[in-house]
Amino acid sequence: MIGVTKTRPEDVVDALEQKGIKEIWLHWMTETPEAQEKCRDYNMHLITGRCPMMYLGHGVSIHTMHREIAKLIGKY
């Protein structure tokens, strides 16, 4: 997992493509149109619209609470 900001995430997409990485998850706050277009151009499998932290770890945290709320409203 690599955390990036919304400032030019398409540059990170370029770097990942150069390394041969074909699956990428852009956090819902960093999914710029330019980054999404590059993923399509590179034929990458792109996941967007969700926070990956909801799917990691166990125990009580803001992320597990987010996960449980998402499950309750059918968005998990």
N, CA, C and O atoms as a GROMACS GRO file, in nm:
protein
  304
    1MET      N    1   0.085  -0.116   0.000
    1MET     CA    2   0.000   0.000   0.000
    1MET      C    3   0.090   0.123   0.000
    1MET      O    4   0.184   0.133   0.078
    2ILE      N    5   0.059   0.214  -0.089
    2ILE     CA    6   0.132   0.341  -0.098
    2ILE      C    7   0.030   0.453  -0.082
    2ILE      O    8  -0.066   0.461  -0.158
    3GLY      N    9   0.051   0.538   0.015
    3GLY     CA   10  -0.038   0.651   0.034
    3GLY      C   11   0.007   0.768  -0.051
    3GLY      O   12   0.124   0.806  -0.050
    4VAL      N   13  -0.086   0.826  -0.124
    4VAL     CA   14  -0.055   0.943  -0.206
    4VAL      C   15  -0.157   1.053  -0.178
    4VAL      O   16  -0.265   1.028  -0.126
    5THR      N   17  -0.121   1.174  -0.214
    5THR     CA   18  -0.214   1.286  -0.200
    5THR      C   19  -0.286   1.309  -0.332
    5THR      O   20  -0.257   1.243  -0.432
    6LYS      N   21  -0.379   1.401  -0.332
    6LYS     CA   22  -0.455   1.430  -0.453
    6LYS      C   23  -0.373   1.512  -0.553
    6LYS      O   24  -0.419   1.537  -0.665
    7THR      N   25  -0.255   1.552  -0.515
    7THR     CA   26  -0.168   1.628  -0.605
    7THR      C   27  -0.097   1.532  -0.700
    7THR      O   28  -0.001   1.466  -0.661
    8ARG      N   29  -0.144   1.525  -0.822
    8ARG     CA   30  -0.086   1.447  -0.931
    8ARG      C   31  -0.070   1.296  -0.903
    8ARG      O   32   0.039   1.242  -0.922
    9PRO      N   33  -0.175   1.229  -0.857
    9PRO     CA   34  -0.163   1.084  -0.839
    9PRO      C   35  -0.139   1.011  -0.970
    9PRO      O   36  -0.096   0.895  -0.970
   10GLU      N   37  -0.166   1.077  -1.083
   10GLU     CA   38  -0.138   1.014  -1.213
   10GLU      C   39   0.011   0.986  -1.230
   10GLU      O   40   0.048   0.895  -1.305
   11ASP      N   41   0.097   1.063  -1.163
   11ASP     CA   42   0.241   1.035  -1.168
   11ASP      C   43   0.272   0.902  -1.100
   11ASP      O   44   0.359   0.827  -1.146
   12VAL      N   45   0.200   0.872  -0.992
   12VAL     CA   46   0.218   0.744  -0.924
   12VAL      C   47   0.167   0.631  -1.013
   12VAL      O   48   0.229   0.525  -1.018
   13VAL      N   49   0.056   0.654  -1.083
   13VAL     CA   50   0.005   0.553  -1.177
   13VAL      C   51   0.110   0.523  -1.282
   13VAL      O   52   0.132   0.407  -1.316
   14ASP      N   53   0.176   0.627  -1.335
   14ASP     CA   54   0.283   0.606  -1.433
   14ASP      C   55   0.395   0.520  -1.375
   14ASP      O   56   0.441   0.426  -1.439
   15ALA      N   57   0.437   0.551  -1.253
   15ALA     CA   58   0.547   0.476  -1.190
   15ALA      C   59   0.508   0.331  -1.166
   15ALA      O   60   0.590   0.241  -1.186
   16LEU      N   61   0.384   0.306  -1.124
   16LEU     CA   62   0.339   0.169  -1.102
   16LEU      C   63   0.332   0.092  -1.232
   16LEU      O   64   0.367  -0.026  -1.237
   17GLU      N   65   0.288   0.158  -1.338
   17GLU     CA   66   0.280   0.091  -1.469
   17GLU      C   67   0.421   0.054  -1.516
   17GLU      O   68   0.440  -0.054  -1.572
   18GLN      N   69   0.518   0.140  -1.494
   18GLN     CA   70   0.656   0.111  -1.533
   18GLN      C   71   0.712  -0.008  -1.458
   18GLN      O   72   0.803  -0.076  -1.507
   19LYS      N   73   0.661  -0.034  -1.338
   19LYS     CA   74   0.703  -0.150  -1.259
   19LYS      C   75   0.623  -0.275  -1.292
   19LYS      O   76   0.648  -0.382  -1.236
   20GLY      N   77   0.526  -0.263  -1.383
   20GLY     CA   78   0.447  -0.379  -1.423
   20GLY      C   79   0.327  -0.406  -1.334
   20GLY      O   80   0.265  -0.512  -1.347
   21ILE      N   81   0.294  -0.315  -1.247
   21ILE     CA   82   0.180  -0.334  -1.157
   21ILE      C   83   0.052  -0.302  -1.234
   21ILE      O   84   0.040  -0.195  -1.294
   22LYS      N   85  -0.042  -0.394  -1.231
   22LYS     CA   86  -0.165  -0.380  -1.309
   22LYS      C   87  -0.291  -0.369  -1.224
   22LYS      O   88  -0.401  -0.358  -1.279
   23GLU      N   89  -0.278  -0.372  -1.093
   23GLU     CA   90  -0.393  -0.357  -1.004
   23GLU      C   91  -0.364  -0.241  -0.910
   23GLU      O   92  -0.260  -0.238  -0.844
   24ILE      N   93  -0.457  -0.147  -0.904
   24ILE     CA   94  -0.436  -0.027  -0.823
   24ILE      C   95  -0.567   0.013  -0.755
   24ILE      O   96  -0.675   0.002  -0.813
   25TRP      N   97  -0.554   0.060  -0.635
   25TRP     CA   98  -0.668   0.107  -0.558
   25TRP      C   99  -0.642   0.253  -0.524
   25TRP      O  100  -0.549   0.283  -0.449
   26LEU      N  101  -0.720   0.342  -0.579
   26LEU     CA  102  -0.709   0.484  -0.548
   26LEU      C  103  -0.812   0.518  -0.441
   26LEU      O  104  -0.932   0.499  -0.459
   27HIS      N  105  -0.764   0.568  -0.330
   27HIS     CA  106  -0.851   0.612  -0.221
   27HIS      C  107  -0.953   0.711  -0.275
   27HIS      O  108  -0.924   0.786  -0.368
   28TRP      N  109  -1.071   0.712  -0.219
   28TRP     CA  110  -1.180   0.795  -0.271
   28TRP      C  111  -1.147   0.944  -0.272
   28TRP      O  112  -1.217   1.020  -0.339
   29MET      N  113  -1.046   0.987  -0.202
   29MET     CA  114  -1.009   1.128  -0.204
   29MET      C  115  -0.896   1.158  -0.303
   29MET      O  116  -0.857   1.274  -0.319
   30THR      N  117  -0.842   1.056  -0.369
   30THR     CA  118  -0.730   1.078  -0.462
   30THR      C  119  -0.760   1.029  -0.603
   30THR      O  120  -0.669   1.020  -0.686
   31GLU      N  121  -0.883   0.999  -0.631
   31GLU     CA  122  -0.920   0.943  -0.761
   31GLU      C  123  -0.948   1.053  -0.863
   31GLU      O  124  -1.062   1.074  -0.904
   32THR      N  125  -0.844   1.123  -0.903
   32THR     CA  126  -0.861   1.232  -0.999
   32THR      C  127  -0.898   1.175  -1.136
   32THR      O  128  -0.864   1.061  -1.167
   33PRO      N  129  -0.966   1.254  -1.218
   33PRO     CA  130  -0.998   1.208  -1.354
   33PRO      C  131  -0.874   1.171  -1.434
   33PRO      O  132  -0.876   1.076  -1.512
   34GLU      N  133  -0.765   1.244  -1.414
   34GLU     CA  134  -0.641   1.215  -1.487
   34GLU      C  135  -0.583   1.079  -1.447
   34GLU      O  136  -0.538   1.003  -1.532
   35ALA      N  137  -0.585   1.049  -1.318
   35ALA     CA  138  -0.534   0.920  -1.271
   35ALA      C  139  -0.622   0.806  -1.322
   35ALA      O  140  -0.571   0.702  -1.363
   36GLN      N  141  -0.754   0.826  -1.319
   36GLN     CA  142  -0.845   0.723  -1.368
   36GLN      C  143  -0.825   0.699  -1.518
   36GLN      O  144  -0.828   0.585  -1.564
   37GLU      N  145  -0.804   0.806  -1.593
   37GLU     CA  146  -0.782   0.792  -1.737
   37GLU      C  147  -0.653   0.715  -1.765
   37GLU      O  148  -0.649   0.630  -1.854
   38LYS      N  149  -0.549   0.745  -1.690
   38LYS     CA  150  -0.423   0.672  -1.710
   38LYS      C  151  -0.440   0.524  -1.680
   38LYS      O  152  -0.386   0.440  -1.752
   39CYS      N  153  -0.514   0.492  -1.576
   39CYS     CA  154  -0.539   0.351  -1.543
   39CYS      C  155  -0.611   0.282  -1.659
   39CYS      O  156  -0.578   0.168  -1.693
   40ARG      N  157  -0.708   0.349  -1.718
   40ARG     CA  158  -0.778   0.292  -1.834
   40ARG      C  159  -0.682   0.275  -1.951
   40ARG      O  160  -0.680   0.172  -2.017
   41ASP      N  161  -0.600   0.378  -1.976
   41ASP     CA  162  -0.504   0.372  -2.087
   41ASP      C  163  -0.405   0.257  -2.070
   41ASP      O  164  -0.367   0.193  -2.167
   42TYR      N  165  -0.364   0.232  -1.946
   42TYR     CA  166  -0.269   0.125  -1.917
   42TYR      C  167  -0.337  -0.010  -1.896
   42TYR      O  168  -0.270  -0.110  -1.868
   43ASN      N  169  -0.469  -0.013  -1.908
   43ASN     CA  170  -0.546  -0.136  -1.889
   43ASN      C  171  -0.523  -0.195  -1.749
   43ASN      O  172  -0.506  -0.316  -1.733
   44MET      N  173  -0.524  -0.108  -1.650
   44MET     CA  174  -0.508  -0.150  -1.511
   44MET      C  175  -0.644  -0.182  -1.450
   44MET      O  176  -0.745  -0.123  -1.488
   45HIS      N  177  -0.645  -0.274  -1.357
   45HIS     CA  178  -0.766  -0.299  -1.279
   45HIS      C  179  -0.769  -0.194  -1.169
   45HIS      O  180  -0.681  -0.192  -1.082
   46LEU      N  181  -0.868  -0.107  -1.172
   46LEU     CA  182  -0.876   0.007  -1.081
   46LEU      C  183  -0.993  -0.009  -0.986
   46LEU      O  184  -1.105  -0.036  -1.028
   47ILE      N  185  -0.965   0.009  -0.857
   47ILE     CA  186  -1.070   0.014  -0.756
   47ILE      C  187  -1.074   0.158  -0.705
   47ILE      O  188  -0.970   0.215  -0.672
   48THR      N  189  -1.193   0.216  -0.700
   48THR     CA  190  -1.209   0.352  -0.649
   48THR      C  191  -1.336   0.360  -0.565
   48THR      O  192  -1.415   0.266  -0.560
   49GLY      N  193  -1.354   0.473  -0.501
   49GLY     CA  194  -1.479   0.499  -0.430
   49GLY      C  195  -1.486   0.444  -0.290
   49GLY      O  196  -1.589   0.460  -0.223
   50ARG      N  197  -1.381   0.380  -0.243
   50ARG     CA  198  -1.381   0.323  -0.109
   50ARG      C  199  -1.247   0.344  -0.043
   50ARG      O  200  -1.144   0.359  -0.110
   51CYS      N  201  -1.248   0.345   0.088
   51CYS     CA  202  -1.125   0.358   0.164
   51CYS      C  203  -1.068   0.218   0.189
   51CYS      O  204  -1.136   0.134   0.248
   52PRO      N  205  -0.946   0.190   0.145
   52PRO     CA  206  -0.888   0.057   0.164
   52PRO      C  207  -0.869   0.022   0.311
   52PRO      O  208  -0.863  -0.096   0.345
   53MET      N  209  -0.860   0.120   0.397
   53MET     CA  210  -0.839   0.092   0.539
   53MET      C  211  -0.959   0.021   0.602
   53MET      O  212  -0.945  -0.043   0.706
   54MET      N  213  -1.076   0.031   0.539
   54MET     CA  214  -1.194  -0.040   0.591
   54MET      C  215  -1.174  -0.191   0.584
   54MET      O  216  -1.236  -0.265   0.660
   55TYR      N  217  -1.089  -0.237   0.494
   55TYR     CA  218  -1.073  -0.379   0.469
   55TYR      C  219  -0.952  -0.439   0.539
   55TYR      O  220  -0.925  -0.558   0.525
   56LEU      N  221  -0.879  -0.358   0.613
   56LEU     CA  222  -0.758  -0.404   0.680
   56LEU      C  223  -0.777  -0.405   0.830
   56LEU      O  224  -0.846  -0.321   0.887
   57GLY      N  225  -0.716  -0.501   0.893
   57GLY     CA  226  -0.711  -0.504   1.038
   57GLY      C  227  -0.840  -0.546   1.106
   57GLY      O  228  -0.945  -0.560   1.044
   58HIS      N  229  -0.826  -0.565   1.236
   58HIS     CA  230  -0.938  -0.606   1.320
   58HIS      C  231  -0.934  -0.522   1.447
   58HIS      O  232  -0.842  -0.442   1.466
   59GLY      N  233  -1.030  -0.541   1.532
   59GLY     CA  234  -1.035  -0.463   1.655
   59GLY      C  235  -1.116  -0.337   1.635
   59GLY      O  236  -1.178  -0.316   1.530
   60VAL      N  237  -1.116  -0.254   1.736
   60VAL     CA  238  -1.196  -0.132   1.733
   60VAL      C  239  -1.110  -0.015   1.684
   60VAL      O  240  -1.006   0.016   1.743
   61SER      N  241  -1.154   0.046   1.578
   61SER     CA  242  -1.087   0.166   1.526
   61SER      C  243  -1.189   0.242   1.442
   61SER      O  244  -1.299   0.193   1.417
   62ILE      N  245  -1.153   0.360   1.401
   62ILE     CA  246  -1.242   0.438   1.315
   62ILE      C  247  -1.269   0.363   1.185
   62ILE      O  248  -1.377   0.372   1.128
   63HIS      N  249  -1.169   0.287   1.139
   63HIS     CA  250  -1.183   0.213   1.013
   63HIS      C  251  -1.280   0.096   1.027
   63HIS      O  252  -1.359   0.069   0.936
   64THR      N  253  -1.275   0.026   1.141
   64THR     CA  254  -1.370  -0.085   1.159
   64THR      C  255  -1.512  -0.031   1.179
   64THR      O  256  -1.608  -0.094   1.136
   65MET      N  257  -1.524   0.084   1.244
   65MET     CA  258  -1.658   0.145   1.257
   65MET      C  259  -1.710   0.186   1.120
   65MET      O  260  -1.828   0.167   1.090
   66HIS      N  261  -1.624   0.242   1.037
   66HIS     CA  262  -1.661   0.279   0.900
   66HIS      C  263  -1.707   0.155   0.823
   66HIS      O  264  -1.807   0.158   0.751
   67ARG      N  265  -1.633   0.044   0.840
   67ARG     CA  266  -1.668  -0.081   0.773
   67ARG      C  267  -1.807  -0.129   0.817
   67ARG      O  268  -1.888  -0.168   0.733
   68GLU      N  269  -1.833  -0.126   0.946
   68GLU     CA  270  -1.962  -0.175   0.996
   68GLU      C  271  -2.077  -0.087   0.947
   68GLU      O  272  -2.184  -0.138   0.914
   69ILE      N  273  -2.057   0.042   0.943
   69ILE     CA  274  -2.160   0.132   0.890
   69ILE      C  275  -2.183   0.103   0.742
   69ILE      O  276  -2.298   0.099   0.697
   70ALA      N  277  -2.075   0.084   0.667
   70ALA     CA  278  -2.087   0.052   0.524
   70ALA      C  279  -2.164  -0.078   0.504
   70ALA      O  280  -2.245  -0.089   0.412
   71LYS      N  281  -2.140  -0.176   0.590
   71LYS     CA  282  -2.214  -0.303   0.582
   71LYS      C  283  -2.363  -0.280   0.608
   71LYS      O  284  -2.448  -0.334   0.537
   72LEU      N  285  -2.394  -0.200   0.709
   72LEU     CA  286  -2.534  -0.174   0.745
   72LEU      C  287  -2.611  -0.107   0.632
   72LEU      O  288  -2.729  -0.135   0.612
   73ILE      N  289  -2.545  -0.019   0.559
   73ILE     CA  290  -2.616   0.053   0.454
   73ILE      C  291  -2.593  -0.006   0.315
   73ILE      O  292  -2.632   0.053   0.214
   74GLY      N  293  -2.529  -0.125   0.310
   74GLY     CA  294  -2.512  -0.196   0.183
   74GLY      C  295  -2.405  -0.139   0.092
   74GLY      O  296  -2.415  -0.154  -0.030
   75LYS      N  297  -2.304  -0.074   0.148
   75LYS     CA  298  -2.197  -0.016   0.066
   75LYS      C  299  -2.062  -0.083   0.089
   75LYS      O  300  -1.959  -0.026   0.054
   76TYR      N  301  -2.062  -0.203   0.146
   76TYR     CA  302  -1.936  -0.273   0.174
   76TYR      C  303  -1.911  -0.374   0.066
   76TYR      O  304  -1.810  -0.445   0.069
   0.00000   0.00000   0.00000
